[in-house]
């Protein structure tokens, strides 16, 4: 890639030149797993007002209905469908995570590709290929500005998602290397989204825009719109405007050889990712102890400074619950699970959970690595039991199996009211690489 | 305004509480002048491929055609029409300028308001009122982050334009103070656009998005979407992410008493604003000397460091011409004008202009204030004549008259091929404050 002088130029060449057959089989399978995980998340929240409100507003500004809105029984134009589906896929942050950047890669990239493919009749392989490349570009651009970018206030999944969506759409549309370069440069002028707004519905707007703007960038580049060569790394360009010490070489280092997207993880629990080891440890103790909750006198959760900073808090809302050490420990011990419903208001107010949360104490143990947790349970009879989890289930070291991802998909589908269609959708997804077009899959997700 | 703790809250209250009758008459008239200037600029470039390409791409993603696309003989939905019309209004930077921030205030704000009003039947006064308030919010937010924001790479008309559009749309839709506050917070998560991309069509995308996203923000807030209270000034919010030393108090200081938008200026010439004094001085010398161009032996243009940094350059493209000391001086002396056509490729290549440009020398005179110029012409017979312009025509000190703005509008209309409708459109614009709806005006601009 060293012959290209600009980051966008190298990425454009990478996109145009990439062939599906050259991508390692494990990674091609990962594209299916990632899409499956994304679509399950979107199905699970189909009835959430944040999603249905976005749908209602966009419906007034949509062209011909050609693209399925997941779980809504209706279609919009490709740009509006991408907007709503991206919001749904990421609404609860229950989707995939690229840990180095904390980007959720799939949500901004998959929706415009599915919408375009449904409209234009692209094959399953074409969609998966574009999806994988889009996410790769997204994470690499994220690497270049992390961690200063997020710390400065940029919601990185939105701000980098638009590049991923543009890259994927450029590939699916068959843009030339130069057009793809322009598409990425146009995406740079559409990159937006703030961390300050994450606790509000404004987060969703940043996300939805990332998806539809990537598509818009690619379509404008196809129609002849151009961007400045160094839109990403120039002195008044994206990386400097949005990052304090950008490492632009990260974008192209080992491009096509080392795959960032191979490091994506999936969440088995609908909690903030730093709480997953806490839940794992509690599940383990629950199985070992097998006692009623009233037998538990005290629970101590030890972790590093990040865990305590994020999670040592009172629980008043669904959002609090998802990032509470106390709630997550209580869920693991009491319910033996931590699905979407376990963070709803009924769970927040559940007297048994409230009582157990009150017996949980958070404690700093700086010797524990990031992402680890040690949980100590003291029983009323004086017995004490300890469980330490260094690598949570779903982490890079302990990835979710295909069967676990399928189970998560079924749970999400049931949550959205689509239990009866879950298995057929799973079958279609596992067979997507051989599907000549994606209409059958989308019909199952309607 | 001191009872509101947040910047967005104060602005939301200001928007909801403002009454047209309370606004000084001179400022109300300024809203008409600003709209007239904006619409003329949009008419002038109606046939530019940058505008027609944007129209073609958006036409595939537009709902019912209810809003006029200026000079195109067709309509789109309000969001798409706002996108295209904003691009047209600002395409050549020939529109209005708020000098303190270098924001072009009208282009992102007017298009969504005209589109909404055309669709929903709002009156001329309602449009003008929302337009004025939107631009005021836009410039005040720009003040808070200037000049560091632009220097960091942010195209301030795009990044602040989305707030102006959101504010204007919030007013026109009759949102409550709280809803308007949310609309501004949602706008913060949509703020984007890079200086690096200004020499390319990607600039247009940032502009068009500012206009349609302001509308989207207001519609989402109307439908119940919320933002974080401190989306603008919070620790991980807009001002800190996008500005190095934001002065948030500038947003609300004297709100409703001191009007930033009263300081908007309009351009009599289609050149970068720092070249206007050069043109003025040359026009003056041209009238005094009344000699053929071959009688001019040498021209020296003196100005401050900014003028020289921006304008002492070779002229190869239309863009070069618009920011060239040599071209602008030659135009003033040779053609006695500096309209849009005087910066096209035929002018760049015109042998008479090429020859005269070669006789122009730029010279630093640090004693001259910003925006001033001194031009010395030496004739072949040895005579020398000097003209110094401290305040260019169109500056705050020498504003363009209504008649001059009308003449500029007619020139622009003729450029776009609409000379026959210019006077009727001008009549409708000057009478807009009494128009019960704006359909008649929009029909003249189709």
Interface residues (C-beta under 8 A of the other chain):
Chain A: X49 X50 X53 X54 X56 X57 X60 X61 X62 X63 X77 X78 X79 X80 X152 X153 X154 X155 X158 X182 X185 X186 X188 X189 X190 X191 X192 X193 X194 X195 X196 X197 X198 X199 X200 X201 X202 X203 X204 X205 X206 X209 X213 X216 X217 X219 X220 X223 X224 X225 X226 X227 X228 X230 X231 X234 X235 X236 X237 X238 X240 X241 X242
Chain B: X49 X50 X53 X54 X56 X57 X60 X61 X62 X63 X77 X78 X79 X80 X152 X153 X154 X155 X158 X182 X185 X186 X188 X189 X190 X191 X192 X193 X194 X195 X196 X197 X198 X199 X200 X201 X202 X203 X204 X205 X206 X209 X213 X216 X217 X219 X220 X223 X224 X225 X226 X227 X228 X230 X231 X234 X235 X236 X237 X238 X240 X241 X242
